[in-house]
Amino acid sequence: MQKIIEIKDVTVYRGQTRVFNDLSLEITRGCHTAILGPNGAGKSTLLKLLSRDLYPVQRDGSYIRLFGRERWNVWELRDHFGIVSHDLQQQYLGNARGMNVILSGYYSSIDTAWHQQFSAEDKERANRLMHALGVAELKDRTFSELSTGEQRRFLLGRALINNPETLVLDEPTSGLDLKACFQYLDIVRGLMREGKTIILVTHHIHEIPPEISRVVLLKDGEVVSDGEKPEVLTAKNLSHLFDTPIALVHTNGFYQAVPATV
């Protein structure tokens, strides 16, 4: 299988703080993966490495390859790789109309600009996506008028407009109520059934859908466990990961963490 992500012995700083030291990680096409870790584990830094907003220290034998290549034109990469991040949701312009949120994915921009051109086919694809995501009736609403869950769906549509092979989702159900959470997870599960490879970056165990087969545990900038989901998602591993006693509930393919002590 083709390797989507190859990270080899990378060291990464944010300011004066070293986040990763000799980090290595590989993910292949079709391997739906959850990267799970507490706040401060390095998840946000990993996302910035994948989005090319941050680069590792240059040294021999160290590299980051996406789809087998170290160098990408961002316009080419968007057709392979879609990222929906918490940072993007916070930064997105509140006065952007729903339709324009979707269309902005063609240019990887925040909202659309007067000089950007969209064909009738582009707009029709945006309309089909909004219908599929259940937000077509909101296409003229501004981003600030939308609920958190609705914003999340529009940003997912923005990532999907280029029909990427792989989607990276950053804590996709954070801030959603139960109904919106379940609806969003249903959409994500449908995308996996359609053949998209999903990489989920989160600290929420409940948002790991049954179709995720591999789990990577990240703590203090290091991979502390990596393997098949039933072997990695254990009470012992999670108690160590989050530094607190955890018991697990498992039903319908989903996991939930509860306190191990009362």
N, C-alpha and C positions, 0 to 999 in steps of 0.2 A: 504493500500500500504506500501511496505517496505521503511523504512527511509534510504536514502543513506547517508545523513549527519545529525548528531545531535551535535550541539555545545551548551553547557549549562553553562552559567555564567562564561565564561573564561576571565581571565585577562592575557594580553600578553605584554611583554616588548621587545623592540629592543634596546639593549644597555641600556641607562638610561631613554629612552623615553617610556612611557606607551602608547601603541597604542590602545588596547582594555581594557575596564573595564566592566566586567559582560556582555560580548557579548553572545547572544543566537540566534541560527538560526537553522532551520530544513528544509531539502529538501527531498521529497519523490521520489521514482522511477517514471518516466514518467512525472514528473512536470518540464518541460523545463523552466529554470529560468535565468534571467539576473540580475546580481549584478552590479549596476550602481553607480558611485561616482566620484568626482573630484580627481585630484592628491592629495595625502596626506590623503585620506579618510580611508586607511587601506586595500585596495584591495590586494596589494602585500603581506602584512603580512598574510592575509587570505589564499592566495595561498600557502604560505610557511607552514601554519598550515596543510593544506590539503595534501601537499606533504611530510609531516613529516620532513621538514627541520627546523622547529621551533616548540617549545612546550610551552603551557601556564604555568602559575604559578600553582603549585600543591596545591589544597585545597579541603576540603570536599564539595561534591555536584557539583563540577565543572568537566566537562569532554568534550572530543571530541570523538565521535563514528562515524566510517565509516562502513556502512552496518551492524550496530548493534554491532560492536566490537570496543573496545578501543585500543587493541593491535593487530598489524598486522606484519607479515613477509612481507617485501617489495616485495618479489617474488610472494607471493600470491595476494597481493593487486593490482598489475599491471594488473591482469586478470579481475578486477572489475572496475578499476579507471584509466583513461588515462588523463594526464595533458599536455597541449601544452602551455608553458609560454614564455613570452618575454625574461625572463632571460635565458631560455634554448637556445633560438635562438642566443642570444648574446654570450653565452659561448661555443657553438658548434664549434668543430675544423674545420677550413677552408679547410684542406686537406682531409677530409672524403669524400669518394665517395658516390654518391646518394644511391646506393644499400645498402651500409653499414650503412647509416643513418637509413634506414628502419629496417635492421636486428638488429641494436643496441638496439632496443626496447625490444628484448627478454631478454637482460641483464640489462636494464635500465642504459646503459653506454653511454659515449660520444665517438662515433666511435666504431669500433670493435677491438678486440685484438687477437693476434695469438692463444691464448689458448681457445678462445670461439669457440664452435662447432655448426655448422648449418647443418641441414639435407636437403636433396633435397626437402622435403615437406616445410620446412621453407623458402627456397629460392623461391619456386613456389608461396607460399603465398605472399611473398614480391613483386614478379613480378605482381601478380594479383592486389595488392593494388596500385602499381605504374601506372598500366593501368587505374584503376578506378579513380585515382586522376589526370590523364593526364600528368604524368611526366616520363613515361616509357623510352622515348627516351633520358632522362637526367640521367639515372642510373649510367653512368660512369663519369659524371661531378663531380668536387669537389664542396663542399658546398660553398666555396668562389666564385666560378664561377656562381652560381645561383642567380637569381633575388630574391628580398625579398619575393615575392609571391610564387616562386618556392621552396624556403627554407621552407616556411610555410607549403606547401603541403607535403614535405618530412617529416617534423616533425609531421604532422598529421598522415601520414602513420606509423611513428615510434610508435605513441600512439595506432594506430589501430591494429598493428601486433599481439597483444595479445587478440584481440576481446573483449575489455572491455565493460561493460554494460553502463558506464557513461563516458562522456568526459567533461573536464573542459578546456575552451578555454579563454586565456588571450589576450584581445584586438586583435582578430584574423585578422582584416583587417587593422591594423595600418601600415602605410607606403606603402600601395598598391594603385595603380592607380585605376580608376573606373572600368575598364574591369576586372582586377585581383580581385578587391573587390567583384564584382558581381559574378564572377566565384567561388570564395571561399565560399561565402554565399550560392550559389546553392549547393555546396558539403555538407555544414553543414545542410541545409534543407533536403537533401537526407538522411543523417544519421539519422535525427529525424524520417523521414518516415519509416526507416528501424528498428526503435525501440530503438535507442540509446537515453539515457537521456542526454541532453545538459545543461551545466551550463556555462553561458557566463559572464566573469568578464571584465568590460570595463568602459570607460568614453565616448565612442562614441555611441550616440543614434542611428545613422543610421545603425549600424551593428546588431541591434536587429531584427531578422527575425520574420515574422508573426506568426510562430509556437511557439514562446516564449509566455507562458501564464501568467507568474508571474514575477514581477519586485521587487527587493529589492533595496532601496536607502540607500547608506552608506555615512555618512559624519562625519568627525572627530572621527572615530572609533565607531560610533553608527549607528544602524539601525533607520533611521528617517521615513521610510515608507515601507510598505510591503504588497503586495496584487496583485489582478488581474491587468494585464497590463493597460487596459483603465482607471482604477481608480487611478493608481499610476503615469502613464506618463501623467501628466497635466502640463500646462504652469506654474501654481502656484507652484507646487511641484518642478519642475526643476529650476525655478528661485531661489527658496530658496536653493536648493541643490548646485547650481553653483554660488550663490551670484551675479547674474546678470539677468537683465530682459530678459526673453526668451518667444518666441512664437513658436508654434508647427505646422508643416505641416504633414498631415497624408494622405498617398496614397498607394494603393496596399498592405496594411497591414504593411507598414514601416512608421516609424516616422523620422522626421528631425527637428532639432532645428535651429531657425533663430533669429536674434536680435529682441526684441520686440519694440525697439526704434531705430530711425535712427539719 
